[in-house]
Amino acid sequence: MVRGLGRHAKEAFVNAESLARQEHITHQFVYNQDTDAVGRVWQVLHPHDTVVARENMAYCEEINPDFIRYQVAPSNPVVHLLKIG
């Protein structure tokens, strides 16, 4: 159980976890409401793919991805910040 999350965030994490398990994808989810922490978390974890809601891209200025992929979804467009290698 994830504490401190709103209902929508909990539902999103449950759905993401379920999809990742179905596809056998190695994954780690980070939920942090401190907008200044996004770059620090990215620097520590060095993730291959960071998925961010498009409206939250302003918080990702410290991230230096190799590629950016925009995924258009009707309900919530997201951006994939990809690091190769």
Biotite code that builds the C-alpha atoms (Angstrom):
import biotite.structure as struc

atoms = struc.array([
    struc.Atom([0.000, 0.000, 0.000], chain_id="A", res_id=1, res_name="MET", atom_name="CA", element="C"),
    struc.Atom([1.248, 3.431, -0.893], chain_id="A", res_id=2, res_name="VAL", atom_name="CA", element="C"),
    struc.Atom([0.657, 6.054, 1.768], chain_id="A", res_id=3, res_name="ARG", atom_name="CA", element="C"),
    struc.Atom([0.160, 9.748, 1.161], chain_id="A", res_id=4, res_name="GLY", atom_name="CA", element="C"),
    struc.Atom([-1.251, 9.385, -2.347], chain_id="A", res_id=5, res_name="LEU", atom_name="CA", element="C"),
    struc.Atom([-4.550, 10.691, -3.576], chain_id="A", res_id=6, res_name="GLY", atom_name="CA", element="C"),
    struc.Atom([-7.114, 8.331, -5.058], chain_id="A", res_id=7, res_name="ARG", atom_name="CA", element="C"),
    struc.Atom([-6.163, 9.179, -8.665], chain_id="A", res_id=8, res_name="HIS", atom_name="CA", element="C"),
    struc.Atom([-2.469, 8.661, -8.003], chain_id="A", res_id=9, res_name="ALA", atom_name="CA", element="C"),
    struc.Atom([-3.134, 5.292, -6.354], chain_id="A", res_id=10, res_name="LYS", atom_name="CA", element="C"),
    struc.Atom([-5.229, 4.179, -9.326], chain_id="A", res_id=11, res_name="GLU", atom_name="CA", element="C"),
    struc.Atom([-2.525, 5.291, -11.756], chain_id="A", res_id=12, res_name="ALA", atom_name="CA", element="C"),
    struc.Atom([0.174, 3.358, -9.870], chain_id="A", res_id=13, res_name="PHE", atom_name="CA", element="C"),
    struc.Atom([-1.995, 0.236, -9.666], chain_id="A", res_id=14, res_name="VAL", atom_name="CA", element="C"),
    struc.Atom([-2.635, 0.385, -13.422], chain_id="A", res_id=15, res_name="ASN", atom_name="CA", element="C"),
    struc.Atom([1.027, 1.035, -14.244], chain_id="A", res_id=16, res_name="ALA", atom_name="CA", element="C"),
    struc.Atom([2.168, -1.788, -11.976], chain_id="A", res_id=17, res_name="GLU", atom_name="CA", element="C"),
    struc.Atom([-0.290, -4.185, -13.562], chain_id="A", res_id=18, res_name="SER", atom_name="CA", element="C"),
    struc.Atom([0.759, -3.283, -17.109], chain_id="A", res_id=19, res_name="LEU", atom_name="CA", element="C"),
    struc.Atom([4.463, -3.526, -16.290], chain_id="A", res_id=20, res_name="ALA", atom_name="CA", element="C"),
    struc.Atom([4.023, -6.976, -14.752], chain_id="A", res_id=21, res_name="ARG", atom_name="CA", element="C"),
    struc.Atom([1.958, -8.212, -17.724], chain_id="A", res_id=22, res_name="GLN", atom_name="CA", element="C"),
    struc.Atom([4.720, -7.136, -20.107], chain_id="A", res_id=23, res_name="GLU", atom_name="CA", element="C"),
    struc.Atom([7.531, -8.405, -17.825], chain_id="A", res_id=24, res_name="HIS", atom_name="CA", element="C"),
    struc.Atom([9.117, -4.943, -17.769], chain_id="A", res_id=25, res_name="ILE", atom_name="CA", element="C"),
    struc.Atom([11.701, -4.112, -15.135], chain_id="A", res_id=26, res_name="THR", atom_name="CA", element="C"),
    struc.Atom([10.357, -0.979, -13.504], chain_id="A", res_id=27, res_name="HIS", atom_name="CA", element="C"),
    struc.Atom([10.557, 1.346, -10.562], chain_id="A", res_id=28, res_name="GLN", atom_name="CA", element="C"),
    struc.Atom([8.015, 4.034, -9.757], chain_id="A", res_id=29, res_name="PHE", atom_name="CA", element="C"),
    struc.Atom([8.858, 7.191, -7.878], chain_id="A", res_id=30, res_name="VAL", atom_name="CA", element="C"),
    struc.Atom([6.161, 9.477, -6.525], chain_id="A", res_id=31, res_name="TYR", atom_name="CA", element="C"),
    struc.Atom([7.415, 12.725, -5.109], chain_id="A", res_id=32, res_name="ASN", atom_name="CA", element="C"),
    struc.Atom([5.472, 15.936, -4.686], chain_id="A", res_id=33, res_name="GLN", atom_name="CA", element="C"),
    struc.Atom([8.667, 17.989, -4.279], chain_id="A", res_id=34, res_name="ASP", atom_name="CA", element="C"),
    struc.Atom([9.032, 19.460, -7.766], chain_id="A", res_id=35, res_name="THR", atom_name="CA", element="C"),
    struc.Atom([12.672, 20.358, -7.100], chain_id="A", res_id=36, res_name="ASP", atom_name="CA", element="C"),
    struc.Atom([13.517, 16.695, -6.514], chain_id="A", res_id=37, res_name="ALA", atom_name="CA", element="C"),
    struc.Atom([12.836, 15.489, -10.062], chain_id="A", res_id=38, res_name="VAL", atom_name="CA", element="C"),
    struc.Atom([16.350, 16.215, -11.357], chain_id="A", res_id=39, res_name="GLY", atom_name="CA", element="C"),
    struc.Atom([18.017, 14.833, -8.233], chain_id="A", res_id=40, res_name="ARG", atom_name="CA", element="C"),
    struc.Atom([16.038, 11.585, -8.395], chain_id="A", res_id=41, res_name="VAL", atom_name="CA", element="C"),
    struc.Atom([16.894, 11.216, -12.092], chain_id="A", res_id=42, res_name="TRP", atom_name="CA", element="C"),
    struc.Atom([20.614, 11.737, -11.406], chain_id="A", res_id=43, res_name="GLN", atom_name="CA", element="C"),
    struc.Atom([20.623, 9.078, -8.665], chain_id="A", res_id=44, res_name="VAL", atom_name="CA", element="C"),
    struc.Atom([18.540, 6.408, -10.404], chain_id="A", res_id=45, res_name="LEU", atom_name="CA", element="C"),
    struc.Atom([19.776, 6.907, -14.008], chain_id="A", res_id=46, res_name="HIS", atom_name="CA", element="C"),
    struc.Atom([16.553, 5.496, -15.499], chain_id="A", res_id=47, res_name="PRO", atom_name="CA", element="C"),
    struc.Atom([16.347, 4.462, -19.140], chain_id="A", res_id=48, res_name="HIS", atom_name="CA", element="C"),
    struc.Atom([12.831, 5.858, -19.536], chain_id="A", res_id=49, res_name="ASP", atom_name="CA", element="C"),
    struc.Atom([11.303, 8.605, -17.425], chain_id="A", res_id=50, res_name="THR", atom_name="CA", element="C"),
    struc.Atom([7.612, 9.155, -18.090], chain_id="A", res_id=51, res_name="VAL", atom_name="CA", element="C"),
    struc.Atom([6.218, 12.574, -17.229], chain_id="A", res_id=52, res_name="VAL", atom_name="CA", element="C"),
    struc.Atom([2.802, 14.123, -17.764], chain_id="A", res_id=53, res_name="ALA", atom_name="CA", element="C"),
    struc.Atom([3.215, 16.798, -20.424], chain_id="A", res_id=54, res_name="ARG", atom_name="CA", element="C"),
    struc.Atom([1.979, 19.542, -18.085], chain_id="A", res_id=55, res_name="GLU", atom_name="CA", element="C"),
    struc.Atom([4.812, 18.688, -15.642], chain_id="A", res_id=56, res_name="ASN", atom_name="CA", element="C"),
    struc.Atom([7.696, 19.066, -18.105], chain_id="A", res_id=57, res_name="MET", atom_name="CA", element="C"),
    struc.Atom([8.687, 22.395, -16.549], chain_id="A", res_id=58, res_name="ALA", atom_name="CA", element="C"),
    struc.Atom([9.893, 20.419, -13.504], chain_id="A", res_id=59, res_name="TYR", atom_name="CA", element="C"),
    struc.Atom([12.317, 18.387, -15.651], chain_id="A", res_id=60, res_name="CYS", atom_name="CA", element="C"),
    struc.Atom([14.770, 21.095, -16.667], chain_id="A", res_id=61, res_name="GLU", atom_name="CA", element="C"),
    struc.Atom([17.665, 19.349, -14.887], chain_id="A", res_id=62, res_name="GLU", atom_name="CA", element="C"),
    struc.Atom([17.126, 16.125, -16.838], chain_id="A", res_id=63, res_name="ILE", atom_name="CA", element="C"),
    struc.Atom([19.327, 15.698, -19.908], chain_id="A", res_id=64, res_name="ASN", atom_name="CA", element="C"),
    struc.Atom([17.783, 12.892, -21.985], chain_id="A", res_id=65, res_name="PRO", atom_name="CA", element="C"),
    struc.Atom([19.288, 11.533, -25.187], chain_id="A", res_id=66, res_name="ASP", atom_name="CA", element="C"),
    struc.Atom([15.855, 11.432, -26.825], chain_id="A", res_id=67, res_name="PHE", atom_name="CA", element="C"),
    struc.Atom([12.385, 12.786, -26.101], chain_id="A", res_id=68, res_name="ILE", atom_name="CA", element="C"),
    struc.Atom([9.317, 10.900, -27.290], chain_id="A", res_id=69, res_name="ARG", atom_name="CA", element="C"),
    struc.Atom([5.846, 12.389, -27.083], chain_id="A", res_id=70, res_name="TYR", atom_name="CA", element="C"),
    struc.Atom([3.007, 9.933, -26.553], chain_id="A", res_id=71, res_name="GLN", atom_name="CA", element="C"),
    struc.Atom([-0.374, 11.381, -27.370], chain_id="A", res_id=72, res_name="VAL", atom_name="CA", element="C"),
    struc.Atom([-3.147, 9.977, -25.246], chain_id="A", res_id=73, res_name="ALA", atom_name="CA", element="C"),
    struc.Atom([-6.647, 11.442, -25.197], chain_id="A", res_id=74, res_name="PRO", atom_name="CA", element="C"),
    struc.Atom([-6.915, 11.637, -21.426], chain_id="A", res_id=75, res_name="SER", atom_name="CA", element="C"),
    struc.Atom([-3.335, 12.396, -20.370], chain_id="A", res_id=76, res_name="ASN", atom_name="CA", element="C"),
    struc.Atom([-0.543, 13.058, -22.892], chain_id="A", res_id=77, res_name="PRO", atom_name="CA", element="C"),
    struc.Atom([2.862, 12.023, -21.588], chain_id="A", res_id=78, res_name="VAL", atom_name="CA", element="C"),
    struc.Atom([6.495, 12.572, -22.488], chain_id="A", res_id=79, res_name="VAL", atom_name="CA", element="C"),
    struc.Atom([9.179, 9.860, -22.375], chain_id="A", res_id=80, res_name="HIS", atom_name="CA", element="C"),
    struc.Atom([12.643, 11.158, -21.476], chain_id="A", res_id=81, res_name="LEU", atom_name="CA", element="C"),
    struc.Atom([14.949, 8.434, -22.798], chain_id="A", res_id=82, res_name="LEU", atom_name="CA", element="C"),
    struc.Atom([18.561, 7.782, -21.849], chain_id="A", res_id=83, res_name="LYS", atom_name="CA", element="C"),
    struc.Atom([20.558, 5.330, -23.969], chain_id="A", res_id=84, res_name="ILE", atom_name="CA", element="C"),
    struc.Atom([23.327, 3.255, -22.442], chain_id="A", res_id=85, res_name="GLY", atom_name="CA", element="C"),
])
